[in-house]
Amino acid sequence: MRPIYLDNNATTRTDPKVLTAMLPYFTQQFGNASSTHAFGTDVSGALKQARQHLQALLGSAFDHEIIFTSGGTESDNAAILSALESQADRDEIITTAVEHPAILTLAGHLEKSRGIKVHYIGVDGRGRLDIEAFQRALGPRTAIASVMWANNETGTLFPVEHLAELTHDAGAIFHTDAVQAAGKVPIDLKSTKIDMLSLSGHKLHGPKGIGALYIRKGVKFKPLIRGGHQERGRRGGTENVPAIVGFGKAAELAADHLQEEHTRVAALRDRLERGLLQIGHCFVTGDDQNRMPNTSNIAFEHIDGEAILHRMNREGIAASSGSACTSGSTEPSHVLRAMGIPPKALHGAIRLSLSRENTADDVERVLAIMPGIIAKLRETSPMWQERQADPELRVPNYV
Ligand SMILES: *Cc1c(COP(=O)(O)O)cnc(C)c1O
């Protein structure tokens, strides 16, 4: 049977239209965009067009506000490091406890290696940011505040437009990692105070290894990669033309599909979620008011999420725990821990992330298979057995 892919927040399939757009740039229009002959000028036109597609997806006012990078990780690193370098009198970072490792690993490194003070703003049980704590952390030493637009594990959306205004009032730079949000929720940067924004191609049906960083006109930028004069000197290295063209096409398609994401994909996700909740002793983590239309993170009590995923995989269903796992031992997700999810459910969380390629049939198949998987695992879970045997301990159903 055709496998079912429900791990679109980890990566997406490159849209065949994207691949078609890319192919000529390997063997026919293979020029270097910096060359002044026809091979080069053809290519620089294609780069310009790709940038315009990204500009349209983001609602950015000027095309030179977008530079291409090697991915979301590079864009995040470039934004934070530039803010520190361009404001020598400011040496503090504000971020959240639930960011992607592209931010958190760098922040931890800067604390250790440079003594940079990092404020990790916490979230509540639904994953909502503590805005008062964010405001308290802002001050004359804040170089940059970096808050993701949408969380990759729970789908929770953060009020980045508001946070950008608060940050500006403190005279600091505001960056957002919008890798998950782009193409799923509307973005119009012209009407916000957001200074920098990160994107990645492979999270929106584009190729891997390509990303972008939006840098608002007028914001000082210090390059992470120094080399040739590409990207107006802000990112050295010969442009990855086929990937950029593919990314542009993917952005164009994402803009076309934005409405569908909110109707058809959201309806599939809701149907999936409602069906799974009927299994009992499980709940949706993340903010149901402000959540991406494609993401569902469900915590099953008293069982191990990795065991669920393993059995799902055997049935041809790909999902994820959303957390990094090392061979054999699984560390609970830093996101769910920050939310204070109780231990009995912390290890049983799985993330189901859909895309425009999923169908109603996918959802029905998953719903047909999951109750059996959960029941089997609970049968062999000592903790579950113990709880069920003791009426005092029997867990109340959340639904
Ligand atoms: C995937 C992801 C990244 C990293 O993007 P890459 O292009 O894989 O480097 C960064 N932030 C978030 C929120 C992501 O989901």
The ligand as an SDF file (V2000), in Angstrom:
LIG
                    3D

 15 15  0  0  0  0  0  0  0  0999 V2000
   13.4310   22.9470    9.7720 C   0  0  0  0  0  0  0  0  0  0  0  0
   13.5320   24.1580   10.6120 C   0  0  0  0  0  0  0  0  0  0  0  0
   14.7000   24.9390   10.6260 C   0  0  0  0  0  0  0  0  0  0  0  0
   15.9390   24.5340    9.8820 C   0  0  0  0  0  0  0  0  0  0  0  0
   15.8370   24.7250    8.4980 O   0  0  0  0  0  0  0  0  0  0  0  0
   16.9160   24.0000    7.5510 P   0  0  0  0  0  0  0  0  0  0  0  0
   16.6300   24.5470    6.1920 O   0  0  0  0  0  0  0  0  0  0  0  0
   16.6450   22.5290    7.6470 O   0  0  0  0  0  0  0  0  0  0  0  0
   18.2660   24.3820    8.0380 O   0  0  0  0  0  0  0  0  0  0  0  0
   14.7180   26.0710   11.4080 C   0  0  0  0  0  0  0  0  0  0  0  0
   13.6490   26.4330   12.1140 N   0  0  0  0  0  0  0  0  0  0  0  0
   12.4980   25.7290   12.1150 C   0  0  0  0  0  0  0  0  0  0  0  0
   11.3370   26.2120   12.9260 C   0  0  0  0  0  0  0  0  0  0  0  0
   12.4080   24.5580   11.3760 C   0  0  0  0  0  0  0  0  0  0  0  0
   11.2740   23.8660   11.4020 O   0  0  0  0  0  0  0  0  0  0  0  0
  1  2  1  0
  2  3  1  0
  2 14  2  0
  3  4  1  0
  3 10  2  0
  4  5  1  0
  5  6  1  0
  6  7  2  0
  6  8  1  0
  6  9  1  0
 10 11  1  0
 11 12  2  0
 12 13  1  0
 12 14  1  0
 14 15  1  0
M  END
$$$$
